[in-house]
Structures are given as C-alpha cells and as structure tokens.
Amino acid sequence: MSSQYDGCLIWVGTTCGILLNSTIRSEPRKNFTIAHELGHYLFDSPPSSVVTKDNQLKVDSHLLASHKKVEQRANRFAVELLMPTPIFQTDVNISTRIGLAAIERLADRYSTSFTSTAIRYARLNQQACAVVMTKNQQIQHFAYSDPFRQEKSCFLKQGRRIEINLGDSNSSTEMQTVPLSLWCETGSERKIQEQSRPLSGNRILTLLWLPDGSQS
C-alpha cells in the first residue's frame, strides 16, 4: 500500500478487513485509523464490484478519492468510539487544573493523539476555553467549548496572524496572561490565558482559557 494512506477497508464479496500501513509506529494513529475504517464499514455501503475477474483484491474506490462528507462522518465516528462523550466529558470535568498537562494525561489514558485529544477536550469542556492550531504564525484551525462560543468578546478567525513566543522551549510553555485582542477580533480590554506547545511542521497548538471574571 502506498505510504500516503494510513489504512483502508478491503472487501472480498461480503467479507471485509482493515489494512494498516506498516510504516505507522504511533499507537494512537493506529487506533484512530482502525476506528475510522470501522466507521466506513458501519455507515458506507460496500462497492458494487470489489473483486477482479482473476479474483484479486480491489480497494474500495471511495477510500482513495476525496469524499469530504463520507470521510468527516468516519472521523466523527472514530472520535466518539475512542473518546466516548459521557466518559470523556466526566474525565475532563474532574480535572483539577485546566492546561496542556491535563490534555496529555487524557491522551495517555485514551491512547489518542495529543492534537485530537486537545480538540475533544476543548469541545466538551464546561469552561470557556479553545484550542488553536497555528502554522507559520497564522491561525489554521480552532475548536472551542460552548461557554467560549457564547463569549461575545472573542471571535477567532482563520488566517489571522499570531506571534507566539515559545522562547527556547521544545515542550509546553507556562500558562501566561495576554491581551484578548492578541487572539480575537475584539474591542474588549479583557485578558486571556494561553499555553502553547510546538508541534512538527512549524505548527503550534495553543490552549486559550477565559477564567470567570477575567478583567483587563
């Protein structure tokens, strides 16, 4: 299998199996790939022709093409299978301190990647927090909790330029307080707390937190 694919679903008649790329060494990545393919198995119909005339295996074509909705559905299934909402949300809410260390502990417990765990952590958190992925000092993606979404003083925007000072750190920085306007399009003078971790490919993952009663 080409190294550009992490895995795929193979059908032979009505029988199928999951094929993993043998170059993958990360257990969380393997887990997510298997869960993703299980999503395809559960939700997507098998192809009409899956075996060639000489009885050779044929890869399901929809896994080799770009079908955004199908892939997103499989991703959502994988996330829910690996980090079930009721259980994961309980673990998030009993964390004594908000921060990247709490996310890392959850990633170890669920055997999921740090990035996917951070996104799940933000979306299911009862506090006003968000995770932001930046690359080359620009916001690429973000995810946030319902309390953060309800905050009218902060609107994150894809493509916004952000300068994050990591110093000489190759791991997580300390939580620090910065102006809200550094991250959001806002006229507010409030402050926000941030904690960042460098990732591969010139990417930085940052946790943003708006504590109750945060003031300028």
N, C-alpha and C positions, 0 to 999 in steps of 0.2 A: 504494500500500500504506500502511496506517495506520502512523504513526511509532512506534507501540508495539512493532512487530515489527522485529527486526534482519534477518530473512530468512525464506524459506520455499522449499519444494520444490513445483514446479509440474509436474503430469502432464498430458500430452495423449496419450491412448491408452497405448502402451508407451514413449513418449518423455517425458523429463522434463528440467527445467532448474532452476537455483537462481536465485532472485530476491533481490537485496540491496536493503536500504533505502538510498536515495540520499543520505540525510542523514548517514550514518555517515562520519566523516572518519578515524577511527583505523584504521590498517592492521592492528594486532593484533586489533582487534574484527572487522574484515572477515575476516581469516584464520580466526578461531575460528568465525564464523558459517558460512562455506563448509564447514569441516571438520565442523561439527555437522550440516549438511544432508546431507553425504556419508554420515554415519553413518545418517541416516534412509533414504537411498537403498539402502544395503547391507543393513540389518537389517530394515526395515519394508516390508511388502507395500504395493503401490500400492492406492489406494481402488478400490472396485468400480465407482463411477461418477465419472469425472473430467472429462467434457465435457458441457456442457448441450446441449439439443436444437438451439439455434441456433449450436452449435459454438464457444461461448465458453469460455475457460479457467476452471477451477474449482480453487481452492486445496484441497489435501489437508486434510480436516477435522481430522485428529489433530494437525496442527501449530497449529491455532487453539484447541485445547482443552487442558485440563490433564491430561496422562497422564504422571504422575511417572516411572514406570519407563522408559517409552519415551524421555522427554527425558533422563533420567540416563544411559541407555545411549548416546545420541547424544553427550552431553557427555564421557563416558569415552572414546569413540572419538576425538573431536576432540582431547582432551588427548594421547592416545597417538600420534595422527598428527602433531601439531605438535611434541611433545616426547617422541620415542620413548625408552622406558625405558633400553635399553642405552647409547644415545648420550648422553642427558641425564644419566644417573647417572654416567657417566665424567667428564663436564664438571663435575658437582657435586663429585666426589671429588678432582679435581685442583686445585680452588680452594685458593689458599694461605691465605686467611683467611675465616672464616665471617662473614657480615654482609649487610646490605641492599645494599651496593655489589656484592657477588658476584651477588646476585639480579638487580640491574639490568643487569649485564653479560650475564647469561644471557637476560634478556628482550629485549635488543637483538639478541643473536645469533640467537635463535629467532623473533624478531618476534611475541612473545606479550605479553600484558598483564602488568604488574608483579604484580598480585594472583594471577593463575593461575600465573605462574612461581614466586612465593613458595610457594604451596601445593605445587607439584610438587617444589620444592627441599627443603621440609621432609620430605615423604613418602619421598623417595629418598635422604635424607642418611644417612650412616653414623655421624654424631654425634648426641648427644641434643639435638635441637632441635625447636622448634614454631613455627608462625606463628599468631597470634591476631588476629581482626578484632573490634574493639570499636566500639560506636556509643553515643553519649551515656553514656559511662562504664560500659557493660555489655558483657560478652563475648557476641558473636553467634555466631561460628563459630571453629573452630580445626582445624588439621591438624598431625600430628607424625610424626616418624621412628620406626622400630621401637625404637631404643635409648631414645628418650624414653618411649615407651609402656611399656617394660619397667622404667622407673624407678618404684619403689613409693612414692617420697616425694612425688610430684607428681601430682595429679588435677585437670585443668582442668574447669570446669563452666560450661555455657551459662547466661547470666543473671547471673553473678557480677559485682558492681560492682568496677570497677578505676579508680583515678585515675592517669592518665599525665601526667607533667609534660613538656610539649613546649617550655616556655619561649616564646620569640618565634620559634622555628624554623618555617619553612614547608616544610622538607625533612627529611631523615633526621636524627635526633638521634645523638649519640655513643653507643657501647656503654657501658652502665653496669651496675654490680652492685647488686642489690636483694635483699631477703629473699625466699626462695622462697614464704613464706606470703602475700606480696602477690598472687600469681597463683594459687596452688594451695591446695586444702584439705589441709593437712598439719600435722603436729606437729613436723616437722623444722625445725632451725635453720639449714639449709643456705642458701646464696646461689645466685642465678641471674642470668645476664646478660641484659639486654634492650636492644633497639634499636628505635625506633619511627619511623613516617613518617605524617604526616597525609594523609588522602585526602578526596575530596569527600563531601558529605552527613554531616558530623560523624563520619566514620569514621576510625579509626586502625588501621594494620596494624603489629603488633609481632612481631619475631623474638625468641624465647626460646632461650637456649642454656645447657645444663648441662655445663660443661667437666669432664673427668675429674678426680676428686679434689677437686671443689668443696666447700669447707668453710665453716662459719659464721665 
